[in-house]
Amino acid sequence: MKKLLVGVLAVFGILVITLSLLILLVNPNQFKPKIAEEVAKSTGLVVDIEGDLKWQFWPSLGIEMGKTRLENPAGFTEPNLLTVESVHLSVALRPLLSRTLHVEQLSIVAPSIAIETNDAGDNNLQMALNHKSETEDSEPAAPAEEATNDAVNTEPSADNGAESGADAWTLSLSGLSIANASVVVIEPGSRLSIAPLDLTIDQFQLGQWSQVALSAHMAMADREGNIELTTEMRLGETDVSLRDMQGTVAYHQHGVKVDSLHFSLSQFIDGEPGELALQTQGALEGSAFKLDVDGTLTFGEVWRLSDITSSLSYAAKPQAISATMSGSLRYDPVKQHLQLNQLDVSTLHDTHIMGSVGVGLSGAKPNVTLDLHVPALNVDDWTGAPREESASSNESPATSDSSSNNDEAADNAPSAASTPSSEEPDLTGLKSADVSGNIAIDALQASNVKVSNVKTAFSLSNGLLRIKDFTASLYGGSIQASGRLDSRQSPATYSVNKSLRNVFIQPLLVDAADYDKLEGRGNLTVALEGKGLSQAALRRAAQGKITLSLNDGAFDGVNVAEMLRKAQATLKGERDGYVSETKRTDFSAMSATIVLRNGSATNRDLKMSSPLLRVAGSGSTNLVSEALDYRVDASLVASSEGQGGLSIAELKDITVPIKVEGTWQTPEYGLMVDELLKQNVLRDQRVQEKAREELDRGLEKLLGEQSQNEEIQRAAEQLLQGLFN
């Protein structure tokens, strides 16, 4: 027991003597000038270390450094590039005796880094990093003789003192620990804060794998997130390799919430493939989503993610979305360009998307290029848009006489059109990225309209959308269109030009507007522009012209020939004697031009012809209230017996006026009886005048001057009265 006690005391004595010699012979403050000199030489910045460097013996042997600041150059809002509360160097004892400072663990507490780009475009960190290379380039090489003398003369002089002592030491570092750090990245108009940030690296040995752990919290304006990362790291002479990487990210921004994003990468080694797996779940605009991605990731001058397989589920409204995707991805970090090739997406409603997508990330916002092919797309299935029922499919239009009592019409008057919404759509998303490309769709349905062989080229730049060319086949014909939508101002402005050729009009109107009253095949051209995209603005502010020409068609819901027979019965006082017929008017050709202006659609040149009739029309409709104010003038050019009715030859010289009132859904057709009767009287007057002229001519030819005899003139007048009364 006595020998053991003596041994312990001897070891303790040796330790005390060693530490005493260390304190007497090694002054840690001799490193302060060397640190300041090296920092200034490397960065051009001033370093300020408060107080002395101190030896620390508990819990491990080390050197303690007080508060340290690395000052910013002039021209920046933050006074310091780097501020550190304290630094602890845990050092090995034996290497100190051979003038080697081996730092087993460098512990930095509460460092604060402010990386700033000022209004002039200068970045303080980049200026510090560039300073050393600029200094080395500007320093002349030392003469050979001077260099030789410096190498031989290793004795410290009285002039350099501590500096020479520091030069004779060598430094090495094994581990690093950073606790409660904060990083601020400041740019004009934005500020990113990373705090707290914790980092540990268990060793710094070239060619050796070390354990790395990182955790950080980030915040910027209305977004924030957290990241936790563990990996193994190997330092090379010029590169860094990683393996067994595991990480978790959480992120929140207005409308976007990532509850957890877990990723793993088998290795991050230049030129060697690594297996990547990513699983994330969160919510977009309150709707939950889940995304899984797997692939093979290869790093080099260009990053490649090949053999991608992914799946997405998104509880979007009005319906949930699920999709699977495959393809290959290429990223060029120098050009900051992302390219997705061999894209193959399968999703709901038998929607299949193939093609390529490119994304440029070097500008202020993404620049996206698309080249996509979609075999079939039903937009209505995606939007869940219900088909509206129209009264025109269930109700026959009313007919009335404009001169008759309107009590019955008032009882059956259609309800007023619903007030169109004045709410403008949110188009801010059009300014978040620039997009251009081509899309081909074999079969497309939107708003119940069905088209095929769709090809379109478009561009979106700074909120200006241009449809450069749109072509498709529809309803036995074709369409070609172009347009623009400018969301750079509010409300947005638009223009559209389109031409439909050889289209069957009835199935188009049935699908688009549930309106089946017009038949025929022909052409339609549209040239419109306006300001505002709300329902109210589209009706009030649309300006332009629509031209329609149809052949071999019909109007359902009105029979002009029947209305002519009704007019004949009215003239003869036989109103109740005509027979009701099918409400349909055939035509061989029809044309019209509609002008839209100030919330009204006006037509002045309606022309419709058939073997029986010639019809002209003019009037207008209010696009907001949907009220109709239109007049149709029908003229008989042949017997009506060819259209299922009795002869009405008596009306051959009369133009029958028809008034169209009511609304779009419930139009009312009525004879303008007063004007019709007036025309009949005028016609009789013209006939009488013509008969009198012919009678006078005959009498003069037969009797000569005696034809002017008063008795003969009286007899002639009685004859005419007998004929016409």
C-alpha positions, 0 to 999 in steps of 0.5 A: 500500500505504501509503494502504491501511494508513492507511485501515485504521488510520483505520477502526480508530481511528474504531471505537475512538473510537466504542466508547470514547464508547459505554462513557463515555456509555452505562452499561447499569446505568442500565437495572437500576432500570427493569427492576426497576420495570417487573417489579414494576409488571407482576407484583408480584414482586421481581426480583434481578439479580446483579452489573452489566450489562456491555458485550460486544464479542465475538463481537458487540456486546451487553450481558451480564446475570448470574444473574437471579431472579424471586421467588415470593410467599409460599405456594409451595414453589418459592422462584422463579418464574423463574431465568436463568443469563445473558442476552445482548442483541446490540444494533445500534450506530448506534441507540444514538447516538439513545438506541434500544436495538435488540436484534437477538438476545436470548439466554437461557441455562438459564432455569428456570420453576416454575409452581405451584398450591398447596393453596389453589388459587392459581397463581403465574403467574396471580397475576403476570399478573393483577397488572398489570391490577389495578394499572392498575384501582386507579391514579387518572388523572393531572390534565390539568395535571400530565400536560401539565407532565410531557410538556413537562419532558423534562430529567433532574433530579438526583433521578432520575438513572439512572431518568430516563436509562432512561426516555428510551430506547426498546427494540425486539427482533428475535430470541429464542433460549432454550437449555437451559430447564426448566419445571416445572408443579406441582399438588397430587399431580402434577409435569410437567417440561419439560427441556431446552427450546430455542426460537429466533425469528429476528425480532419484527416486526408483520406480518412472517413469522419462522422458529420452531424448538422442541424439548422433552422432557417427563416426568411420573410414568410417562410421557415424550415429546419434541417437535420443531416448526418453523413460520413465525409472524406477529405481529398486533396481537391475534393470532398466525398460523402456516404451514408447520408441521411437527412430530414427537412421541414419547411413552411411557406404561405400555402405550402407546408412540408411536414417531413422530407426524409432523404437518403443517399448511399454515396456522393462521390465524383463520377460514381452513382449513388442510390437516392431515396426521398419521401415527403409529405405535407400540404398545399393550400390545405390539401395533403400530399405525399411524394416518393422518389427513387433513382440513381444519382451521379455527381460530376461536372454534370449531375445526373439522376437516372432510372427515376421512379416516383409516385404522388398522391394529392388530396386536391379539390374538387378531387384527389390526384394520384400519379406515377412518373419515370424519366431521367434528369440532368443538371448542369451546375455551371449553367444552372440548367435542369433537363428532364427527359423521357418523361412519362407520367400516368395519372387520373382519368387515363391521362398520360403525359410524355415528353421533356421539360427544361428549367433554367435557374440562372435568372431571377426566376425559372425559365421553363421550356416544354415539349409535351405529348398527351394522347387524351386529356379531359379537362372537365374530368379534372375540374369536375365542372358540371354541365349546366342545363339550359332552358332552351332544351326543354322549353319552346320559345313563346310567340305573341302578337306585339299588338295584343294584350301582354298580360299573358306574356307578363305572367310567363315572362322569363326570370332575369339573368343572374348577375355576372360575377365581378371577381377577377381571377388571381393571375400572380402565378403567371409572373412567377416563371417564364414558360415556352414550348409546344404541346400536342394533344390527340383528343381534348375535351374542355367545357364539354367541347371536343377537339382532336389533333391539337397542336399549340405553341405558346410563350409566357414572359413576365406575365405576358402569355402569347398563344402563337399558334393553335390548330385543331380538328373539331365537329367535321371542320378545323380551327386556327387561333392565336391570342394574348393575355397580359397580366402585367396590369390589373385588370388583365387585357386580352385579345383573341383571333380564331377561325373555324372552317367547315364546322357543323354548328349544331353539335358545337353549340349543343356541347358548348352552350347546350343550345340546339336551335341552329343547324348548318355547316359553315365558317366562323371568324372571331376577333375580340379584345378586352380588359378584365376576365371576370364574368361581368368584364367579359360581357361589358368590356369585350370589343370586336367582331364575329362573322358567321356564314352557314349553308344548308341549315335550319332554325329550330323553334320558329317557323317563318312560313307558318308566321306568314300564313298566320299573317295571311289569316290575320289580313283576311280576318281568319285568325283562327283558321290556320293550322299549327305547324312544326317550329322549324325554318330551313335555309340554304344560306345564312350570313351575319356580322355581329359587333360587340361594343360597350356590353352590347352585341349588334347585328345589322346585316343578317341575310337568310335565303331559301327557295321559299323565303328571303329573310333580313334581320337587324337588332341587338342584345344586351350581353349583361341582362341577355335581353333581346331586341331584334327584328326579322323581315321575311319576304315570300319569293315562291309558294309555301306549299313546299314547306308543308303548308297551304299556299300564301301567294297573296303575301308575295308582295308583302314583307312580314315583320317579326319582332324577337324579344325576351332573353337568350334562353326564352326568346319570344317571336311575334308578328308586328301586326300593325305594320303588317296591316299598314303594308297591306293597305299600302299594297291595295292603294298601289294596286288600285292606282295601278288598275286606274292607270291601266283602265284610263289607258284602255279607255283612252285607246278605245274612246279617244277624247270621249274617255274624259267624259264625266259619265264615262269617268263615273262608270269607271270609278264604280267599276274599280270600287266593285273590283276592290270592295 
